[in-house]
Amino acid sequence: MSRTANSPKSEQERTVGAIPALFVVLVVLIGAATAAVYFEDQLFPPPPVADESELELQALRRVIAVDPDNSSLHTRLGWLYYWRGQYREAEQALRQSLTLNWEQQEAHYALGLTYMELGSLEAAEKSFLAALEMARHPDMLYFALGDLYRQRGSWDEALRFYRAALFWMPDVPELHLRVADVYEQKGMTGEAIAALQRAAQYQPDLREQVRTKVKELQARGR
């Protein structure tokens, strides 16, 4: 995985070179207690355990104070604020990350999610589309754009992006549920039922709920 450098030295070199002890603390907090998840071809950290988030926040601020031009650290700070529900602070950190390195795809994605929480759908759309231009495996971006257009009530656009996401993630039940909802909004009962059944196929504990919903849709269509 390649990263854009913000100076003659890479971000990793600058970070390791500055205050090694604090960096070790940060790595432990970020990586040791949680499993890594991947988005596109970059490492995206999962949410921290609740009682660890304050410790990580303090450690991260100390690292950034010494290495303020490291865009990856600002991105991590943005995620942390996002998970804590501090969306304005998340926006500020992620915008700073992109000021330092516009090609931080992860920051564009996180900023889009943050804008959605703030109700700024136009700004969220711009952030997601910026990330999409850099993506080689844009599964979660398609999912996010589908959610955005669904929230906006743009059913055809939502369906288009959900279908694109299904190409990459055909076995994600929540995605099929989203598709079913869009079909229902469009009055396409048969397609909605088929999508619901696919969701139950991938997540069997949904079967009872799906049966109830299917009966509701069938009764409504009579």
C-alpha positions in Angstrom: 0.0 0.0 0.0 1.5 3.3 -1.0 0.9 6.6 0.8 1.4 10.2 -0.4 4.3 11.8 1.4 3.8 15.3 2.9 7.5 16.0 3.2 10.8 14.4 2.0 10.3 11.8 4.8 7.3 9.5 4.8 4.6 9.9 7.5 5.7 6.6 9.1 9.3 7.7 9.3 8.5 11.1 10.8 6.1 9.5 13.3 8.5 6.8 14.5 11.3 9.3 14.7 9.3 11.6 17.0 8.5 10.6 20.5 8.8 6.8 20.1 7.3 6.1 23.5 4.1 7.9 22.8 3.9 6.3 19.4 4.1 2.9 21.0 1.3 3.8 23.3 -0.8 4.9 20.4 -0.1 1.7 18.4 -1.1 -0.4 21.4 -4.3 1.5 21.8 -5.2 1.4 18.2 -4.1 -2.1 17.2 -3.6 -4.5 20.1 -7.1 -4.6 21.6 -9.1 -4.6 18.4 -9.2 -6.6 15.1 -8.3 -4.7 12.0 -10.9 -4.2 9.3 -10.1 -3.2 5.7 -11.8 -0.7 3.4 -10.6 -0.5 -0.2 -6.9 -1.2 0.0 -6.2 0.8 3.1 -6.3 -0.2 6.8 -9.3 1.3 8.5 -9.3 1.0 12.3 -12.5 -0.3 14.0 -14.2 1.7 16.8 -12.3 1.6 20.1 -13.7 0.0 23.2 -15.6 2.8 25.1 -13.4 2.9 28.1 -10.3 3.1 25.8 -11.4 6.0 23.6 -10.4 8.7 26.1 -7.0 7.2 26.6 -6.5 7.0 22.9 -7.7 10.6 22.4 -5.2 11.9 24.9 -2.3 9.9 23.4 -3.3 10.9 19.9 -3.3 14.6 20.8 0.2 14.3 22.2 1.5 12.6 19.1 -0.1 15.2 16.8 1.3 18.1 18.9 4.8 16.8 18.0 4.0 15.6 14.5 1.3 18.1 13.3 1.8 17.5 9.6 1.0 13.8 9.6 -2.3 13.5 7.8 -2.9 9.9 8.9 -2.9 11.0 12.5 -5.5 13.7 11.8 -7.6 11.1 10.0 -7.4 8.8 13.0 -8.4 11.6 15.2 -11.4 12.3 13.0 -12.5 8.7 13.2 -12.2 8.8 17.0 -14.3 12.0 17.2 -16.8 10.4 14.8 -17.2 7.3 17.0 -17.7 9.5 20.0 -20.5 11.4 18.3 -18.4 14.6 18.2 -19.2 15.4 14.6 -18.0 19.0 14.4 -14.6 18.0 15.9 -14.5 15.1 13.5 -15.1 17.4 10.6 -12.3 19.7 11.7 -9.8 16.9 12.1 -10.7 15.3 8.8 -10.6 18.6 6.9 -7.1 19.2 8.4 -6.0 15.7 7.2 -7.1 16.6 3.7 -5.4 20.0 3.8 -2.2 18.1 4.5 -2.9 15.3 2.0 -5.8 15.6 -0.4 -5.3 12.0 -1.6 -6.2 10.5 1.8 -9.1 8.5 0.5 -10.0 7.3 4.0 -10.4 10.9 5.2 -12.8 11.7 2.3 -14.9 8.6 3.2 -14.9 9.4 6.9 -15.7 13.0 6.2 -18.7 11.9 4.1 -20.0 9.9 6.9 -19.6 12.8 9.3 -21.4 15.2 7.0 -24.3 12.7 6.8 -24.5 12.7 10.6 -24.6 16.5 10.4 -27.4 16.5 7.8 -25.1 18.1 5.1 -26.0 15.7 2.3 -24.6 17.8 -0.5 -21.2 18.0 1.3 -21.4 14.3 2.0 -22.0 13.5 -1.6 -18.9 15.5 -2.6 -16.7 13.7 -0.1 -17.9 10.3 -1.2 -17.5 11.0 -4.9 -14.0 12.4 -4.2 -13.1 9.1 -2.4 -14.7 7.1 -5.2 -12.3 8.7 -7.8 -9.4 7.1 -5.9 -11.0 3.7 -5.1 -10.1 0.4 -6.7 -12.5 -1.6 -4.6 -15.3 0.9 -3.9 -17.7 -1.5 -2.2 -18.3 0.6 1.0 -18.4 3.8 -1.0 -21.2 2.4 -3.2 -23.0 1.4 0.0 -22.6 4.8 1.5 -23.7 6.6 -1.6 -26.8 4.3 -1.7 -27.6 5.3 1.8 -27.1 9.0 1.0 -29.5 8.9 -2.0 -32.0 6.8 0.0 -32.0 9.4 2.7 -32.5 12.1 0.1 -35.4 10.1 -1.4 -33.6 9.7 -4.8 -34.7 6.1 -5.2 -33.3 5.4 -8.6 -29.9 6.7 -7.6 -30.0 4.8 -4.4 -30.8 1.6 -6.2 -28.1 2.2 -8.7 -25.4 2.4 -6.0 -26.8 -0.4 -4.0 -26.7 -2.7 -7.0 -23.1 -1.6 -7.6 -22.3 -2.4 -4.0 -23.9 -5.9 -4.4 -21.4 -6.7 -7.1 -18.7 -6.5 -4.5 -20.7 -7.6 -1.4 -23.4 -10.0 -2.6 -23.7 -11.8 0.8 -24.3 -8.7 3.1 -27.9 -9.0 4.4 -28.1 -5.4 5.4 -27.5 -4.4 1.8 -30.3 -6.6 0.6 -32.6 -5.0 3.2 -31.7 -1.6 1.9 -32.5 -2.7 -1.6 -35.8 -4.1 -0.5 -36.8 -0.8 1.2 -36.0 1.1 -2.0 -38.1 -1.3 -4.1 -40.9 -0.9 -1.6 -40.7 2.9 -1.9 -40.8 2.6 -5.7 -43.9 0.3 -5.5 -42.1 -2.7 -6.8 -43.5 -5.3 -4.5 -42.2 -8.4 -6.2 -38.6 -7.1 -6.3 -38.9 -6.0 -2.7 -40.0 -9.5 -1.6 -37.1 -11.1 -3.5 -34.6 -8.8 -1.9 -36.0 -9.6 1.6 -35.7 -13.3 0.9 -32.1 -12.9 -0.2 -31.4 -11.1 3.1 -32.9 -14.0 5.1 -30.8 -16.4 3.0 -27.6 -14.8 4.2 -28.8 -14.2 7.7 -31.2 -17.0 8.8 -32.2 -15.3 12.0 -34.0 -12.7 9.9 -36.4 -15.3 8.5 -39.3 -14.7 10.8 -39.1 -10.9 10.4 -38.9 -11.4 6.6 -42.0 -13.7 6.6 -43.9 -11.0 8.5 -42.8 -8.3 6.1 -43.5 -10.4 3.0 -47.1 -11.0 4.2 -47.5 -7.3 4.8 -46.3 -6.5 1.3 -48.5 -9.1 -0.3 -51.5 -8.0 1.6 -50.9 -4.4 0.5 -50.5 -5.4 -3.1 -53.9 -7.1 -3.3 
